[in-house]
């Protein structure tokens, strides 16, 4: 005989409780018209249109209609019957308040009051039911980090030593051309041509008459 495991009972109980919590969290109860309830609205059908625009309806949610018994009712009708407020052959009809309706199908749902002229005056409601309450999270674009640019290692400049400048040997001074003394004329033996007179010494022929002239002048003065 198999041994009874009490932990299994605890596990099953926890699973049932969690499913109940999840189910209750998924359902939202909407009281139609809030404090106004389900009645002839003073502002016409715009009152229920405004209320519905502030709600989010999902499959599993519950609509609650509060009204005075015997004075109002709630009927779900088709789109074709909703416009002209046709109350014949409704999808469902409830005459007891409060009426709770569970939303089981997605799409548009239409509700009216079948009492005379109540729908025409504005006691009508249309809602749009979404298939799931799970909101699709916005897609997150992965930000791939940009790879850093490659590290550039600076190449050190070539440090080739410059050879020292060899001092240039100064050029020796160019000697000025020497002024050689005028060589005396060479007298060739046997030549009949007398040497040219030396321009630097006075001619003997000139000096002799001048001497005599000076002596003659000296005697005249005595």
matplotlib code that plots the C-alpha trace (Angstrom):
import matplotlib.pyplot as plt

x = [0.0, 1.3, 2.3, 0.1, 2.1, 0.7, 2.9, 1.0, -2.2, -0.5, 0.9, -2.5, -4.2, -1.6, -2.1, -5.9, -5.5, -3.0, -5.4, -8.2, -6.1, -5.1, -8.7, -9.9, -7.1, -8.0, -11.6, -12.7, -16.1, -17.5, -20.6, -22.4, -22.6, -21.0, -23.1, -25.6, -26.5, -28.6, -31.3, -32.4, -29.3, -30.0, -27.5, -28.6, -26.6, -23.3, -23.2, -22.8, -20.5, -18.2, -18.3, -17.4, -14.5, -12.9, -13.0, -11.0, -13.1, -11.5, -12.9, -13.7, -14.8, -18.2, -20.8, -23.1, -26.4, -28.1, -31.7, -35.1, -37.0, -40.2, -39.0, -36.0, -34.5, -31.3, -31.2, -28.2, -29.0, -27.2, -25.6, -28.5, -31.0, -29.0, -29.2, -33.0, -33.5, -35.3, -36.1, -37.5, -35.5, -32.7, -29.6, -30.4, -33.0, -32.7, -35.4, -34.0, -31.5, -28.7, -27.9, -24.4, -23.2, -19.8, -18.1, -17.2, -16.5, -14.3, -15.6, -18.5, -21.4, -24.7, -27.1, -30.5, -33.5, -36.6, -39.1, -40.9, -38.7, -36.0, -33.4, -34.4, -33.9, -30.3, -30.5, -28.2, -24.6, -22.0, -18.6, -15.6, -14.1, -10.5, -9.4, -6.6, -5.7, -2.0, -0.5, 2.3, 5.4, 7.1, 9.9, 13.2, 15.9, 19.1, 21.7, 24.8, 27.7, 29.8, 33.3, 35.9, 38.2, 41.5, 44.2, 46.8, 50.3, 52.3, 55.5, 58.4, 60.4, 63.7, 66.5, 69.4, 72.2, 73.3, 77.1, 78.9, 80.0, 83.6, 85.1, 86.3, 90.0, 90.3, 91.8, 95.4, 95.5, 96.3, 99.6, 99.4, 101.5, 104.9, 106.2, 109.4, 112.0, 112.5, 115.3, 118.1, 118.2, 120.4, 123.2, 124.1, 127.6, 128.1, 124.8, 125.0, 121.8, 122.6, 120.5, 117.6, 118.4, 117.4, 114.4, 115.2, 118.8, 119.3, 121.0, 124.8, 124.4, 121.8, 123.7, 127.0, 125.5, 123.5, 126.6, 128.4, 125.4, 125.3, 129.0, 128.7, 125.8, 127.9, 130.8, 128.4, 127.1, 130.6]
y = [0.0, 3.4, 5.7, 8.9, 12.1, 15.1, 17.4, 16.5, 17.8, 21.1, 21.4, 20.9, 23.4, 26.0, 25.4, 25.8, 29.0, 30.5, 29.7, 31.4, 34.5, 34.7, 34.3, 37.0, 39.3, 38.8, 39.8, 43.4, 44.4, 47.4, 49.1, 50.7, 54.4, 54.3, 56.4, 57.2, 53.6, 52.2, 54.8, 57.5, 59.7, 63.5, 64.3, 61.8, 58.8, 60.8, 60.0, 56.3, 56.9, 58.9, 56.3, 53.5, 55.5, 55.6, 51.8, 48.9, 45.8, 42.3, 38.8, 37.6, 41.1, 41.6, 44.3, 45.2, 47.1, 48.8, 49.9, 50.1, 46.9, 47.3, 50.6, 49.5, 46.3, 45.5, 43.7, 42.8, 43.3, 43.2, 46.1, 46.3, 46.5, 49.0, 52.0, 52.1, 50.7, 47.6, 45.4, 42.4, 39.2, 40.4, 38.3, 38.3, 40.1, 40.7, 42.4, 42.0, 44.4, 44.2, 42.3, 40.9, 39.9, 38.2, 39.2, 36.0, 37.1, 39.8, 42.6, 45.1, 44.5, 46.5, 47.0, 48.9, 49.3, 47.9, 50.1, 52.5, 55.4, 54.7, 53.7, 56.6, 59.1, 57.7, 54.6, 52.6, 51.4, 50.0, 48.7, 47.0, 43.9, 43.0, 39.3, 39.5, 41.8, 41.1, 44.2, 43.6, 45.2, 47.6, 46.1, 46.9, 47.4, 45.9, 48.5, 46.8, 48.7, 50.3, 48.8, 51.4, 52.5, 50.7, 52.1, 53.8, 53.6, 56.6, 55.6, 57.6, 59.6, 58.1, 59.4, 58.9, 61.1, 63.8, 63.5, 66.6, 69.1, 68.8, 72.3, 73.4, 74.2, 77.8, 78.3, 79.7, 83.3, 83.7, 85.6, 88.9, 88.9, 90.1, 93.2, 92.0, 94.7, 95.6, 93.5, 95.6, 95.3, 92.6, 93.9, 91.3, 91.4, 92.5, 94.4, 97.9, 99.0, 101.1, 100.4, 102.8, 105.7, 105.3, 107.5, 107.9, 109.5, 112.9, 112.7, 113.6, 115.6, 117.8, 118.2, 119.4, 122.5, 123.3, 123.3, 125.6, 127.9, 128.1, 128.9, 131.6, 133.3, 133.3, 135.1, 137.7, 138.6, 139.5]
z = [0.0, -1.0, 1.8, 2.1, 1.5, 3.3, 1.3, -1.9, -0.3, 0.6, -2.9, -4.5, -2.1, -3.0, -6.7, -6.4, -4.3, -6.8, -9.7, -7.8, -7.1, -10.8, -11.9, -9.6, -10.7, -14.3, -13.8, -13.4, -12.3, -14.1, -12.5, -15.5, -15.2, -11.7, -9.4, -12.2, -12.5, -15.4, -16.0, -18.3, -18.4, -18.0, -20.7, -23.2, -24.5, -24.3, -20.5, -21.2, -24.1, -21.9, -19.2, -21.6, -23.0, -19.6, -19.1, -20.5, -21.1, -21.4, -21.7, -18.2, -16.9, -15.4, -16.2, -13.3, -14.2, -11.2, -11.9, -10.4, -10.9, -12.9, -14.4, -16.4, -17.8, -19.8, -23.1, -25.2, -28.9, -32.2, -33.9, -36.4, -33.6, -31.5, -33.9, -34.2, -30.6, -31.8, -28.8, -30.6, -30.5, -28.2, -27.5, -23.8, -21.6, -17.8, -15.7, -12.2, -10.6, -10.1, -13.3, -13.7, -17.2, -17.8, -21.0, -22.8, -26.4, -27.8, -30.0, -29.7, -27.4, -27.4, -24.5, -24.4, -22.1, -23.8, -21.9, -24.2, -25.5, -22.9, -25.6, -27.8, -24.9, -24.3, -22.1, -24.3, -24.1, -26.5, -25.4, -27.1, -25.4, -26.0, -26.2, -23.5, -20.6, -21.1, -22.4, -25.0, -23.6, -25.8, -27.8, -26.5, -29.1, -28.0, -27.9, -29.2, -27.7, -30.3, -30.3, -29.4, -32.1, -32.3, -30.2, -32.4, -30.8, -32.0, -33.7, -32.1, -34.6, -35.7, -33.5, -35.9, -34.5, -37.0, -37.6, -36.2, -38.8, -39.6, -39.5, -42.9, -43.1, -44.0, -47.4, -47.2, -48.2, -51.8, -52.0, -53.8, -56.9, -55.9, -57.6, -59.0, -59.5, -63.1, -64.3, -65.9, -69.5, -70.7, -73.0, -75.6, -76.7, -80.3, -80.3, -81.8, -80.1, -77.0, -74.0, -73.5, -71.2, -67.6, -67.1, -63.5, -63.9, -65.7, -69.1, -69.0, -72.1, -70.5, -67.2, -68.8, -70.5, -67.5, -65.4, -67.7, -67.9, -64.1, -63.9, -66.6, -64.7, -61.5, -63.2, -64.7, -61.3, -60.1]

ax = plt.figure().add_subplot(projection="3d")
ax.plot(x, y, z, "-o")
ax.set_aspect("equal")
plt.show()
